[in-house]
């Protein structure tokens, strides 16, 4: 029997911009509880978690894509709230913009990466006409005079009119131009693997090649997160400001192995929490050449782009990757040169490199529950969602072991305990976790692998 509606309490919303979203979510939960058929327990928990996180959010939630990034929000809740965000768009249309008719999801064909796959830059490609989709920072290099397409984005097709407010800018003094005050530098991580020579030598060689080919400054240093960032270095005081772009590079072999051991989810989470808004995931190589991993790699690319807000770039190999980095650098320089003069007092200011580094190092500190969730994800059949569901009930290994001890002597009940707690946890995962924590330990013979 579903709990009565009055038992639900409204929480305090941290920022005023999210009050309408929180109110709508709360009202939908109430209305579903009042349905004659009742409300399933796991759906109620989904609503509760999403509502708590919306109320606690520090950033405004203005679009369906931003809503989808809230912890606890999945495809089902996105469908439930789609009408709310559609109405919000109709209430405040951007001036001079026509309402776009939703189109089917298609893959981007004119991204910087695809433009760089040829032996030379396309004759009609003009880096000065780089288009940035303000909804999620999609950078697209387009033929001269043509507008970029954002049809790939199935969650948020509106053109946001506050493009300059979304991207952080370096500080501006009086009426100076961007390139008069700053030098844009591409920074590559010194742990990157290019070719067969040592990593530091390879990274330095790649930096020299990009610099000579595109006439842009490229440096190599140890980055706290990501494989490449762009900084604006002030020409007088040499202060370095981190621009709102970051790229993570993966060749298909490494991506396939990181998918199998769940490393890539952790890496993407770190990128999403680093504070930079334009997240790029560069996949190097042909997924079809990766034996046994092609399907999982393609699925990972799709979900990373559509549901997690990354701009997925694709290249044939590290030579194409170098050229992609060069095109991106030129386009980023052009973007900031064009929009720097529009900087107002309310715009976000880019963090200095030292501030960015300190912030990223703080993110590496994990709670006991986060470490426990990562440990659970190494168990067969335990996905990220299953692990997060488990730590909602048992945030530590000790609390889970204590729960098993309460059922001492009834092995069947212990094996079914987590399954009975939530429909998100299947029987195989429930039994595997029990055997790992309380039963046969890590012996593979006791685990369900199918």
One Martini backbone bead per residue (centre of mass of N, CA, C, O) as a GRO file, in nm:
protein
  450
    1UNK     BB    1   0.096   0.036   0.024
    2UNK     BB    2   0.076   0.355  -0.020
    3UNK     BB    3   0.163   0.640   0.089
    4UNK     BB    4   0.050   0.918   0.197
    5UNK     BB    5   0.077   1.237   0.082
    6UNK     BB    6   0.121   1.401   0.360
    7UNK     BB    7   0.412   1.263   0.417
    8UNK     BB    8   0.515   1.476   0.237
    9UNK     BB    9   0.800   1.690   0.216
   10UNK     BB   10   0.915   2.003   0.178
   11UNK     BB   11   1.200   2.138   0.061
   12UNK     BB   12   1.470   2.332   0.058
   13UNK     BB   13   1.583   2.557  -0.176
   14UNK     BB   14   1.886   2.680  -0.251
   15UNK     BB   15   1.785   2.806  -0.529
   16UNK     BB   16   1.545   2.992  -0.690
   17UNK     BB   17   1.563   2.868  -0.988
   18UNK     BB   18   1.460   2.564  -0.863
   19UNK     BB   19   1.163   2.582  -0.755
   20UNK     BB   20   0.990   2.486  -0.998
   21UNK     BB   21   1.115   2.208  -1.036
   22UNK     BB   22   1.061   2.104  -0.748
   23UNK     BB   23   0.754   2.144  -0.751
   24UNK     BB   24   0.690   1.961  -0.990
   25UNK     BB   25   0.813   1.702  -0.871
   26UNK     BB   26   0.635   1.695  -0.618
   27UNK     BB   27   0.355   1.689  -0.763
   28UNK     BB   28   0.401   1.429  -0.925
   29UNK     BB   29   0.435   1.247  -0.681
   30UNK     BB   30   0.157   1.298  -0.559
   31UNK     BB   31  -0.019   1.212  -0.805
   32UNK     BB   32   0.091   0.915  -0.817
   33UNK     BB   33  -0.001   0.833  -0.529
   34UNK     BB   34  -0.322   0.890  -0.604
   35UNK     BB   35  -0.346   0.657  -0.764
   36UNK     BB   36  -0.528   0.369  -0.778
   37UNK     BB   37  -0.269   0.176  -0.841
   38UNK     BB   38  -0.047   0.326  -0.731
   39UNK     BB   39   0.302   0.318  -0.599
   40UNK     BB   40   0.601   0.227  -0.656
   41UNK     BB   41   0.869   0.205  -0.459
   42UNK     BB   42   1.108   0.265  -0.662
   43UNK     BB   43   0.977   0.527  -0.775
   44UNK     BB   44   0.966   0.683  -0.512
   45UNK     BB   45   1.274   0.683  -0.466
   46UNK     BB   46   1.346   0.830  -0.723
   47UNK     BB   47   1.196   1.089  -0.657
   48UNK     BB   48   1.336   1.150  -0.386
   49UNK     BB   49   1.627   1.177  -0.488
   50UNK     BB   50   1.582   1.394  -0.704
   51UNK     BB   51   1.457   1.607  -0.517
   52UNK     BB   52   1.697   1.644  -0.326
   53UNK     BB   53   1.906   1.726  -0.553
   54UNK     BB   54   1.755   1.971  -0.658
   55UNK     BB   55   1.750   2.130  -0.387
   56UNK     BB   56   2.085   2.105  -0.364
   57UNK     BB   57   2.154   2.264  -0.598
   58UNK     BB   58   2.393   2.513  -0.726
   59UNK     BB   59   2.262   2.501  -1.007
   60UNK     BB   60   2.082   2.581  -1.261
   61UNK     BB   61   1.767   2.438  -1.398
   62UNK     BB   62   1.671   2.486  -1.746
   63UNK     BB   63   1.714   2.198  -1.868
   64UNK     BB   64   1.696   1.870  -1.953
   65UNK     BB   65   1.999   1.820  -1.944
   66UNK     BB   66   2.051   1.934  -1.659
   67UNK     BB   67   1.853   1.737  -1.524
   68UNK     BB   68   2.002   1.466  -1.617
   69UNK     BB   69   2.260   1.527  -1.413
   70UNK     BB   70   2.106   1.445  -1.183
   71UNK     BB   71   2.101   1.259  -0.923
   72UNK     BB   72   1.854   1.003  -1.005
   73UNK     BB   73   1.827   1.068  -1.308
   74UNK     BB   74   1.637   0.919  -1.558
   75UNK     BB   75   1.456   0.834  -1.831
   76UNK     BB   76   1.182   0.837  -1.680
   77UNK     BB   77   1.203   1.128  -1.557
   78UNK     BB   78   1.248   1.273  -1.822
   79UNK     BB   79   0.968   1.209  -1.934
   80UNK     BB   80   0.804   1.342  -1.703
   81UNK     BB   81   0.962   1.643  -1.749
   82UNK     BB   82   0.934   1.737  -2.045
   83UNK     BB   83   0.688   1.932  -2.026
   84UNK     BB   84   0.810   2.147  -1.842
   85UNK     BB   85   1.047   2.237  -2.038
   86UNK     BB   86   0.868   2.305  -2.278
   87UNK     BB   87   0.713   2.537  -2.134
   88UNK     BB   88   0.962   2.712  -2.068
   89UNK     BB   89   1.035   2.775  -2.362
   90UNK     BB   90   0.764   2.917  -2.437
   91UNK     BB   91   0.781   3.149  -2.215
   92UNK     BB   92   1.117   3.199  -2.308
   93UNK     BB   93   1.208   3.316  -2.580
   94UNK     BB   94   1.437   3.391  -2.795
   95UNK     BB   95   1.547   3.651  -2.950
   96UNK     BB   96   1.516   3.598  -3.294
   97UNK     BB   97   1.409   3.304  -3.250
   98UNK     BB   98   1.323   3.010  -3.378
   99UNK     BB   99   1.141   2.744  -3.351
  100UNK     BB  100   1.234   2.422  -3.326
  101UNK     BB  101   1.207   2.127  -3.486
  102UNK     BB  102   1.216   1.824  -3.401
  103UNK     BB  103   1.463   1.582  -3.447
  104UNK     BB  104   1.634   1.332  -3.515
  105UNK     BB  105   1.888   1.142  -3.421
  106UNK     BB  106   2.219   1.242  -3.509
  107UNK     BB  107   2.529   1.239  -3.630
  108UNK     BB  108   2.800   1.413  -3.638
  109UNK     BB  109   2.990   1.541  -3.932
  110UNK     BB  110   3.128   1.852  -3.842
  111UNK     BB  111   3.351   1.805  -3.670
  112UNK     BB  112   3.671   1.840  -3.591
  113UNK     BB  113   3.744   1.543  -3.627
  114UNK     BB  114   3.616   1.488  -3.910
  115UNK     BB  115   3.780   1.717  -4.050
  116UNK     BB  116   4.071   1.559  -3.980
  117UNK     BB  117   4.070   1.283  -4.159
  118UNK     BB  118   4.209   1.395  -4.371
  119UNK     BB  119   4.503   1.490  -4.533
  120UNK     BB  120   4.353   1.766  -4.541
  121UNK     BB  121   4.211   2.049  -4.521
  122UNK     BB  122   3.930   2.162  -4.608
  123UNK     BB  123   3.857   2.410  -4.833
  124UNK     BB  124   3.568   2.495  -4.670
  125UNK     BB  125   3.730   2.536  -4.404
  126UNK     BB  126   3.657   2.767  -4.129
  127UNK     BB  127   3.777   2.855  -3.819
  128UNK     BB  128   3.616   3.132  -3.794
  129UNK     BB  129   3.325   2.944  -3.808
  130UNK     BB  130   3.289   2.850  -3.533
  131UNK     BB  131   3.052   2.654  -3.353
  132UNK     BB  132   2.862   2.699  -3.047
  133UNK     BB  133   2.680   2.509  -2.840
  134UNK     BB  134   2.522   2.629  -2.555
  135UNK     BB  135   2.398   2.371  -2.420
  136UNK     BB  136   2.709   2.191  -2.442
  137UNK     BB  137   2.963   2.283  -2.612
  138UNK     BB  138   2.955   2.240  -2.919
  139UNK     BB  139   3.205   2.186  -3.152
  140UNK     BB  140   3.189   2.331  -3.488
  141UNK     BB  141   3.317   2.288  -3.809
  142UNK     BB  142   3.239   2.503  -4.078
  143UNK     BB  143   3.144   2.609  -4.349
  144UNK     BB  144   3.124   2.889  -4.495
  145UNK     BB  145   2.819   3.041  -4.389
  146UNK     BB  146   2.739   2.806  -4.194
  147UNK     BB  147   2.534   2.639  -3.980
  148UNK     BB  148   2.521   2.461  -3.714
  149UNK     BB  149   2.448   2.140  -3.583
  150UNK     BB  150   2.215   1.997  -3.307
  151UNK     BB  151   2.063   1.713  -3.364
  152UNK     BB  152   2.206   1.511  -3.162
  153UNK     BB  153   2.026   1.649  -2.942
  154UNK     BB  154   1.758   1.496  -2.764
  155UNK     BB  155   1.720   1.686  -2.492
  156UNK     BB  156   1.832   1.981  -2.628
  157UNK     BB  157   1.717   2.207  -2.893
  158UNK     BB  158   1.769   2.471  -2.785
  159UNK     BB  159   1.857   2.812  -2.813
  160UNK     BB  160   2.064   2.972  -2.616
  161UNK     BB  161   2.089   3.324  -2.525
  162UNK     BB  162   2.339   3.272  -2.293
  163UNK     BB  163   2.632   3.209  -2.402
  164UNK     BB  164   2.823   3.417  -2.243
  165UNK     BB  165   2.737   3.302  -1.952
  166UNK     BB  166   2.846   3.008  -1.973
  167UNK     BB  167   3.119   3.115  -2.040
  168UNK     BB  168   3.416   3.162  -1.927
  169UNK     BB  169   3.629   3.446  -1.851
  170UNK     BB  170   3.873   3.643  -1.859
  171UNK     BB  171   3.999   3.911  -1.752
  172UNK     BB  172   3.916   4.265  -1.809
  173UNK     BB  173   4.078   4.558  -1.937
  174UNK     BB  174   3.886   4.769  -2.044
  175UNK     BB  175   3.944   4.768  -2.415
  176UNK     BB  176   4.075   4.506  -2.457
  177UNK     BB  177   4.191   4.256  -2.639
  178UNK     BB  178   4.243   3.931  -2.623
  179UNK     BB  179   4.520   3.901  -2.800
  180UNK     BB  180   4.657   4.140  -2.645
  181UNK     BB  181   4.645   3.998  -2.346
  182UNK     BB  182   4.645   3.696  -2.466
  183UNK     BB  183   4.759   3.351  -2.456
  184UNK     BB  184   4.695   3.055  -2.617
  185UNK     BB  185   4.730   2.731  -2.451
  186UNK     BB  186   4.820   2.406  -2.500
  187UNK     BB  187   4.770   2.136  -2.265
  188UNK     BB  188   4.956   1.844  -2.209
  189UNK     BB  189   4.984   1.542  -2.087
  190UNK     BB  190   5.274   1.357  -1.982
  191UNK     BB  191   5.108   1.060  -1.992
  192UNK     BB  192   5.082   1.040  -2.278
  193UNK     BB  193   5.030   0.808  -2.558
  194UNK     BB  194   5.260   0.837  -2.839
  195UNK     BB  195   5.340   0.569  -2.960
  196UNK     BB  196   5.673   0.409  -2.884
  197UNK     BB  197   5.777   0.608  -2.710
  198UNK     BB  198   5.814   0.784  -2.462
  199UNK     BB  199   5.590   0.984  -2.317
  200UNK     BB  200   5.747   1.252  -2.293
  201UNK     BB  201   5.865   1.249  -2.578
  202UNK     BB  202   5.597   1.223  -2.731
  203UNK     BB  203   5.455   1.477  -2.622
  204UNK     BB  204   5.673   1.676  -2.721
  205UNK     BB  205   5.647   1.605  -3.021
  206UNK     BB  206   5.349   1.675  -3.051
  207UNK     BB  207   5.373   1.969  -2.963
  208UNK     BB  208   5.566   2.054  -3.192
  209UNK     BB  209   5.382   1.977  -3.430
  210UNK     BB  210   5.141   2.157  -3.364
  211UNK     BB  211   5.295   2.426  -3.347
  212UNK     BB  212   5.410   2.423  -3.645
  213UNK     BB  213   5.140   2.372  -3.807
  214UNK     BB  214   4.950   2.609  -3.634
  215UNK     BB  215   5.087   2.835  -3.470
  216UNK     BB  216   5.085   2.720  -3.162
  217UNK     BB  217   5.096   2.693  -2.830
  218UNK     BB  218   5.266   2.409  -2.669
  219UNK     BB  219   5.237   2.212  -2.370
  220UNK     BB  220   5.395   2.011  -2.104
  221UNK     BB  221   5.211   1.856  -1.830
  222UNK     BB  222   5.077   1.786  -1.525
  223UNK     BB  223   4.751   1.680  -1.491
  224UNK     BB  224   4.475   1.639  -1.277
  225UNK     BB  225   4.285   1.639  -1.543
  226UNK     BB  226   4.295   1.502  -1.818
  227UNK     BB  227   4.468   1.551  -2.153
  228UNK     BB  228   4.340   1.850  -2.214
  229UNK     BB  229   4.402   2.205  -2.214
  230UNK     BB  230   4.316   2.560  -2.191
  231UNK     BB  231   4.503   2.863  -2.176
  232UNK     BB  232   4.525   3.203  -2.048
  233UNK     BB  233   4.803   3.412  -2.094
  234UNK     BB  234   4.931   3.678  -1.964
  235UNK     BB  235   5.159   3.903  -2.110
  236UNK     BB  236   5.248   4.052  -1.838
  237UNK     BB  237   5.186   3.864  -1.559
  238UNK     BB  238   5.141   3.542  -1.638
  239UNK     BB  239   4.862   3.463  -1.586
  240UNK     BB  240   4.667   3.162  -1.551
  241UNK     BB  241   4.375   3.065  -1.739
  242UNK     BB  242   4.112   2.844  -1.745
  243UNK     BB  243   3.942   2.724  -1.986
  244UNK     BB  244   3.615   2.581  -2.091
  245UNK     BB  245   3.818   2.325  -2.170
  246UNK     BB  246   3.812   1.958  -2.211
  247UNK     BB  247   4.011   1.655  -2.272
  248UNK     BB  248   3.956   1.306  -2.342
  249UNK     BB  249   4.173   1.038  -2.429
  250UNK     BB  250   4.088   0.740  -2.637
  251UNK     BB  251   4.160   0.442  -2.721
  252UNK     BB  252   3.992   0.158  -2.800
  253UNK     BB  253   4.149  -0.033  -2.615
  254UNK     BB  254   4.131   0.135  -2.353
  255UNK     BB  255   3.824   0.166  -2.352
  256UNK     BB  256   3.752  -0.133  -2.334
  257UNK     BB  257   3.899  -0.186  -2.059
  258UNK     BB  258   3.756   0.045  -1.893
  259UNK     BB  259   3.474  -0.078  -1.920
  260UNK     BB  260   3.526  -0.352  -1.779
  261UNK     BB  261   3.651  -0.191  -1.501
  262UNK     BB  262   3.504   0.106  -1.468
  263UNK     BB  263   3.698   0.356  -1.520
  264UNK     BB  264   3.538   0.550  -1.716
  265UNK     BB  265   3.330   0.652  -1.510
  266UNK     BB  266   3.527   0.787  -1.316
  267UNK     BB  267   3.655   0.980  -1.523
  268UNK     BB  268   3.393   1.131  -1.601
  269UNK     BB  269   3.325   1.235  -1.320
  270UNK     BB  270   3.577   1.413  -1.290
  271UNK     BB  271   3.512   1.595  -1.530
  272UNK     BB  272   3.226   1.693  -1.428
  273UNK     BB  273   3.377   1.814  -1.146
  274UNK     BB  274   3.605   2.033  -1.246
  275UNK     BB  275   3.428   2.308  -1.373
  276UNK     BB  276   3.412   2.253  -1.667
  277UNK     BB  277   3.186   2.277  -1.950
  278UNK     BB  278   3.365   2.164  -2.195
  279UNK     BB  279   3.324   1.831  -2.285
  280UNK     BB  280   3.569   1.602  -2.419
  281UNK     BB  281   3.560   1.288  -2.614
  282UNK     BB  282   3.832   1.109  -2.747
  283UNK     BB  283   3.819   0.871  -3.010
  284UNK     BB  284   4.074   0.637  -3.105
  285UNK     BB  285   3.971   0.473  -3.366
  286UNK     BB  286   3.834   0.156  -3.453
  287UNK     BB  287   3.595  -0.033  -3.302
  288UNK     BB  288   3.598  -0.286  -3.506
  289UNK     BB  289   3.904  -0.371  -3.410
  290UNK     BB  290   3.772  -0.454  -3.137
  291UNK     BB  291   3.762  -0.739  -2.982
  292UNK     BB  292   3.451  -0.768  -2.814
  293UNK     BB  293   3.405  -0.418  -2.797
  294UNK     BB  294   3.239  -0.264  -3.009
  295UNK     BB  295   2.956  -0.235  -2.881
  296UNK     BB  296   3.042  -0.100  -2.611
  297UNK     BB  297   3.180   0.148  -2.739
  298UNK     BB  298   2.935   0.261  -2.894
  299UNK     BB  299   2.753   0.289  -2.648
  300UNK     BB  300   2.939   0.476  -2.484
  301UNK     BB  301   2.940   0.709  -2.688
  302UNK     BB  302   2.638   0.762  -2.689
  303UNK     BB  303   2.591   0.814  -2.381
  304UNK     BB  304   2.808   1.034  -2.345
  305UNK     BB  305   2.663   1.237  -2.540
  306UNK     BB  306   2.350   1.229  -2.476
  307UNK     BB  307   2.341   1.189  -2.138
  308UNK     BB  308   2.637   1.348  -2.041
  309UNK     BB  309   2.737   1.606  -2.236
  310UNK     BB  310   2.936   1.523  -2.438
  311UNK     BB  311   3.189   1.564  -2.688
  312UNK     BB  312   3.229   1.337  -2.940
  313UNK     BB  313   3.533   1.242  -3.076
  314UNK     BB  314   3.682   1.129  -3.396
  315UNK     BB  315   3.965   0.921  -3.482
  316UNK     BB  316   4.212   0.725  -3.646
  317UNK     BB  317   4.461   0.866  -3.489
  318UNK     BB  318   4.726   1.043  -3.359
  319UNK     BB  319   4.751   1.227  -3.607
  320UNK     BB  320   4.456   1.325  -3.603
  321UNK     BB  321   4.466   1.430  -3.314
  322UNK     BB  322   4.665   1.658  -3.361
  323UNK     BB  323   4.484   1.811  -3.564
  324UNK     BB  324   4.247   1.849  -3.374
  325UNK     BB  325   4.394   2.021  -3.165
  326UNK     BB  326   4.456   2.250  -3.361
  327UNK     BB  327   4.163   2.326  -3.441
  328UNK     BB  328   4.063   2.381  -3.156
  329UNK     BB  329   4.255   2.611  -3.086
  330UNK     BB  330   4.166   2.807  -3.309
  331UNK     BB  331   3.863   2.815  -3.224
  332UNK     BB  332   3.902   2.916  -2.935
  333UNK     BB  333   4.040   3.178  -3.010
  334UNK     BB  334   3.802   3.288  -3.176
  335UNK     BB  335   3.584   3.286  -2.961
  336UNK     BB  336   3.725   3.477  -2.753
  337UNK     BB  337   3.769   3.713  -2.946
  338UNK     BB  338   3.461   3.763  -3.000
  339UNK     BB  339   3.350   3.755  -2.674
  340UNK     BB  340   3.527   3.941  -2.488
  341UNK     BB  341   3.381   4.225  -2.541
  342UNK     BB  342   3.102   4.105  -2.388
  343UNK     BB  343   3.193   4.139  -2.114
  344UNK     BB  344   3.052   4.126  -1.793
  345UNK     BB  345   3.004   4.145  -1.451
  346UNK     BB  346   2.827   3.860  -1.448
  347UNK     BB  347   3.047   3.698  -1.543
  348UNK     BB  348   3.245   3.442  -1.556
  349UNK     BB  349   3.555   3.348  -1.415
  350UNK     BB  350   3.835   3.216  -1.467
  351UNK     BB  351   4.043   3.007  -1.341
  352UNK     BB  352   4.319   2.946  -1.219
  353UNK     BB  353   4.544   2.702  -1.226
  354UNK     BB  354   4.573   2.670  -0.919
  355UNK     BB  355   4.269   2.647  -0.859
  356UNK     BB  356   4.216   2.403  -1.040
  357UNK     BB  357   4.414   2.210  -0.901
  358UNK     BB  358   4.291   2.218  -0.617
  359UNK     BB  359   4.008   2.121  -0.693
  360UNK     BB  360   4.095   1.843  -0.813
  361UNK     BB  361   4.231   1.733  -0.555
  362UNK     BB  362   3.971   1.737  -0.382
  363UNK     BB  363   3.816   1.518  -0.559
  364UNK     BB  364   4.003   1.269  -0.466
  365UNK     BB  365   3.835   1.270  -0.223
  366UNK     BB  366   3.686   1.006  -0.047
  367UNK     BB  367   3.438   0.831   0.060
  368UNK     BB  368   3.339   0.542   0.195
  369UNK     BB  369   3.098   0.498   0.002
  370UNK     BB  370   3.251   0.534  -0.266
  371UNK     BB  371   3.447   0.301  -0.223
  372UNK     BB  372   3.232   0.082  -0.188
  373UNK     BB  373   3.106   0.114  -0.469
  374UNK     BB  374   3.362   0.039  -0.629
  375UNK     BB  375   3.385  -0.244  -0.511
  376UNK     BB  376   3.107  -0.352  -0.606
  377UNK     BB  377   3.169  -0.309  -0.924
  378UNK     BB  378   3.360  -0.579  -0.926
  379UNK     BB  379   3.109  -0.738  -0.923
  380UNK     BB  380   2.923  -0.948  -1.065
  381UNK     BB  381   2.634  -0.771  -1.188
  382UNK     BB  382   2.749  -0.489  -1.081
  383UNK     BB  383   2.640  -0.193  -1.126
  384UNK     BB  384   2.615   0.132  -1.070
  385UNK     BB  385   2.316   0.125  -0.980
  386UNK     BB  386   2.344  -0.103  -0.778
  387UNK     BB  387   2.557   0.026  -0.594
  388UNK     BB  388   2.387   0.280  -0.522
  389UNK     BB  389   2.155   0.121  -0.396
  390UNK     BB  390   2.312  -0.016  -0.169
  391UNK     BB  391   2.424   0.256  -0.028
  392UNK     BB  392   2.145   0.355   0.060
  393UNK     BB  393   2.121   0.122   0.277
  394UNK     BB  394   2.457   0.059   0.276
  395UNK     BB  395   2.727   0.274   0.316
  396UNK     BB  396   2.881   0.023   0.441
  397UNK     BB  397   3.034  -0.269   0.505
  398UNK     BB  398   2.946  -0.293   0.799
  399UNK     BB  399   2.636  -0.259   0.757
  400UNK     BB  400   2.609  -0.509   0.576
  401UNK     BB  401   2.727  -0.723   0.766
  402UNK     BB  402   2.520  -0.675   0.992
  403UNK     BB  403   2.272  -0.761   0.825
  404UNK     BB  404   2.369  -1.052   0.779
  405UNK     BB  405   2.391  -1.130   1.085
  406UNK     BB  406   2.074  -1.126   1.133
  407UNK     BB  407   2.070  -1.399   0.920
  408UNK     BB  408   2.197  -1.617   1.065
  409UNK     BB  409   2.154  -1.948   0.900
  410UNK     BB  410   2.008  -1.801   0.639
  411UNK     BB  411   2.119  -1.817   0.331
  412UNK     BB  412   1.882  -1.743   0.149
  413UNK     BB  413   1.818  -1.471   0.287
  414UNK     BB  414   2.095  -1.346   0.234
  415UNK     BB  415   2.088  -1.368  -0.080
  416UNK     BB  416   1.793  -1.199  -0.089
  417UNK     BB  417   1.812  -0.927   0.058
  418UNK     BB  418   1.876  -0.715  -0.170
  419UNK     BB  419   1.648  -0.796  -0.361
  420UNK     BB  420   1.418  -0.717  -0.148
  421UNK     BB  421   1.490  -0.407  -0.133
  422UNK     BB  422   1.526  -0.405  -0.463
  423UNK     BB  423   1.459  -0.409  -0.811
  424UNK     BB  424   1.754  -0.320  -0.901
  425UNK     BB  425   1.825  -0.601  -0.769
  426UNK     BB  426   1.933  -0.889  -0.857
  427UNK     BB  427   1.993  -1.211  -0.777
  428UNK     BB  428   2.290  -1.230  -0.866
  429UNK     BB  429   2.397  -0.978  -0.721
  430UNK     BB  430   2.304  -1.054  -0.437
  431UNK     BB  431   2.471  -1.316  -0.416
  432UNK     BB  432   2.755  -1.204  -0.481
  433UNK     BB  433   2.775  -1.007  -0.245
  434UNK     BB  434   2.742  -1.211  -0.021
  435UNK     BB  435   2.987  -1.395  -0.094
  436UNK     BB  436   3.198  -1.168  -0.066
  437UNK     BB  437   3.127  -1.074   0.234
  438UNK     BB  438   3.011  -1.373   0.379
  439UNK     BB  439   3.097  -1.620   0.223
  440UNK     BB  440   3.320  -1.723  -0.039
  441UNK     BB  441   3.418  -1.470  -0.135
  442UNK     BB  442   3.635  -1.455  -0.431
  443UNK     BB  443   3.535  -1.713  -0.542
  444UNK     BB  444   3.432  -1.786  -0.861
  445UNK     BB  445   3.256  -2.045  -0.802
  446UNK     BB  446   3.038  -1.857  -0.625
  447UNK     BB  447   2.974  -1.697  -0.886
  448UNK     BB  448   2.762  -1.515  -1.094
  449UNK     BB  449   2.823  -1.456  -1.451
  450UNK     BB  450   2.536  -1.452  -1.623
   0.00000   0.00000   0.00000
